[in-house]
C-alpha cells in the first residue's frame, strides 16, 4: 500500500469515529465513501467521468447540465434517482453557478482546481488555510457529504459545513449559516436571539421582511437526523466544568406522518429539508429502490398558505388564493410587468392625457380612488393615524403627494408609499384598502399586458426608501 493510500485509509477510519457522529445510522452512512485520489479530474465533455459517485451510487459530485441552457453546466451534488435527479448542493463560482462545457475540475494538493476555456485557474470549495496542510484525498460519502481531507487526517472542507438550500440526514445548520433558495433567493437565517427566521428575497434581515420564525429562541443548531427528525437544539450546563447537556425542540418528525414503507435491503430512505424556490421550508423523504427509481413524500412544511410567503408576489401586486392556488394580482391602476410570469410584479400605467391641464389651467396628475376589501399589508406604513371615519381615511391620501394607498382597519388609517409590497387578501380581516388612481386611459388591471403600449410613456415606480 502506497503512502498516499495509507493516509487516505487512516483518514477514512478516523472519520468513522470523529466526523458527524450523531447516531448509529449516521455513522454507517458517513463511513461509506468513495475515495478520490489526487490527480483525479472531471469534465462535462468526458462521458465516463463527469462526476464522482458515492459507493451506493445514490449521490454524485461533479458537472451537472443546466436545464434550458445549451452547453452550460454547474458544479453540484445531487441524488441520481428516477424519474428525476434532485440537487442538494450547488457551488457558486464568482457569484454564478454557470460554467462552459470546456471546464475541467481537478483534485490537487492545493484543492479543487477549476479550469475554463480562458485558461483561468481558480481554487474552489476549499477555503482552508495553509496551516491545515496540503490536501491528500477527497471522499464522496453515502450521506451526500463531499469531504476534502488533509495530510493530518483532518477535514479541510466538507459540503455539509457549507449548505446552500438543503440539509440532509446527519447535517446541521449552525448559527451564522443560512439556507438560500434557488430562484428569487428566500433566506432561512438566524436572528440574533437564536431564533430561526425566514426572510423575503432581496431584503434586509428586519422584522418587516420576516414571514416565519421558529418561535424558539436561544438555539444553536438546526439538525436533521437520519430517521427524519428535524429539530433545533442548544447546549446548556456548566461549560467551565465541561458538563454540557443538549436541549432539543422538535420541529418535525418525518417518520410519524404519512406513508412510511418498511425499510428493506432493496430500499434506501434519504431525508432532506429544503428551502424551496417558492419560499416554503419542507421536509421530504426519498424511498429509493436498487434500480434508482424513487418515491418522494412531503413530510412537513412550515407554511400551508403560499400567500403567507412575503415576496411571492412582486412589487405593486398582491396575493389571493383561488381554488387552493396562490395567484398574483395587480393593484388598481397597475398592470403586469410580464403577463406570463405574474409573480414578477406590476407597474403603474397611465397616459399623457392624465397630465393635461386641469380646468384651472394647472398642469398635473388627476386622481380618483379605488377600493379593495379584506386586503392586508405585512409591511410598515409611513404614517398611522387614529381615525373613526373610512371616508376621512380614503380622502387623506389625496392630500399627500407621497401617498398612493391607505388601509383602514378600525380605529386606524395607515398610509403607504410606492412600491407596495407584501400584500394579500385575508378573508378574516375587516380592513379596506384605498388606492389613488391616476385618471386617463388606464388599462384594466384584470387584463394581461406584458409591456406598455407603443409610444406611450409608463411610469414604473420601483424604488423604496429604506
TAZI-V211220 format. One record per backbone hydrogen bond with DSSP energy under -1.0 kcal/mol. CO is the residue of the C=O (numbers start at 1). NH is the residue of the N-H. If there is no record, write none. Layout:
co-><CO,CO>
nh-><NH,NH>
This chain:
co-><2,3,4,5,6,7,8,9,10,11,12,14,15,23,24,25,26,27,32,34,36,37,40,42,43,49,50,52,54,58,59,60,61,62,64,66,69,72,73,74,75,76,77,77,78,79,79,82,86,89,93,96,99,100,104,105,106,107,108,109,111,112,113,114,115,116,120,122,126,129,130,134,137,138,139,140,141,145,146,147,148,148,149,149,150,154,157,158,159,164,165,167,168,171,173,174,179,186,187,188,189,191,193,194,195,196,197,198,199,204,206,207,209,212,220,221,222,223,224,225,228,229,230,230,231,232,233,233,234,236,238,239,243,245,247,249,252,253,264,268,270,271,272,273,274,274,276,280,281,282,283,283,284,285,286,287,288,289,292,293,295,297,300,305,306,309,314,315,316,318,319,320,322,325,327,329,331,333,335,338,341,342,345,347,351,352,353,358,362,366,368,370,372,374,376,383,385,389,390,391,392,397,400,404,405,406,407,408,409,411,412,413,414,415,416,416,420,422,423,424,426,431,432,433,434,435,437,440,444,453,460>
nh-><6,7,8,9,10,11,12,13,14,15,16,18,19,27,28,29,30,31,142,140,138,40,107,105,46,43,63,61,57,80,54,78,52,76,74,69,72,66,99,64,91,62,88,89,60,81,86,294,79,77,96,93,73,103,115,42,113,39,111,135,108,124,106,122,104,119,116,114,128,132,133,151,149,36,147,34,144,141,159,139,156,157,136,137,153,150,148,161,162,180,275,273,171,224,222,177,188,181,199,179,197,194,218,219,191,214,189,211,187,206,209,210,200,198,175,233,173,231,170,228,254,225,251,252,223,249,220,221,247,245,243,242,238,236,234,232,230,256,267,288,286,169,284,167,276,282,279,276,302,274,299,300,272,297,270,295,268,292,82,289,287,285,283,308,309,312,317,346,331,329,425,327,325,322,320,318,334,349,347,341,344,345,337,335,354,355,356,361,358,439,437,435,433,426,424,415,413,393,394,395,396,400,403,436,416,434,414,432,412,387,409,385,407,382,404,405,316,378,319,376,429,374,408,372,406,370,368,442,447,456,462>
